[in-house]
């Protein structure tokens, strides 16, 4: 029984660390804004989970569209 606990504890710790790491959004290494902002795609994926209101969703969608059109103009 003691051997089972000794083996089980490190496995549970590894699973907890792997799960916590998998939940972090990917970040660009030199992007200072990535530390303080969530990507809009992540927000939209979890809109029901975070209780996003219709007007908030519309504002995010408009901001994404505005940004994409500016990027196309710059290209």
Secondary structure, DSSP 8 states (H G I E B T S, - for coil): -HHHHHHHHHHHHHHHHHHHHHHS----TT-GGGGT---HHHHHHTTTTTT--HHHHHHHHHHHHHHHHHHHHH-
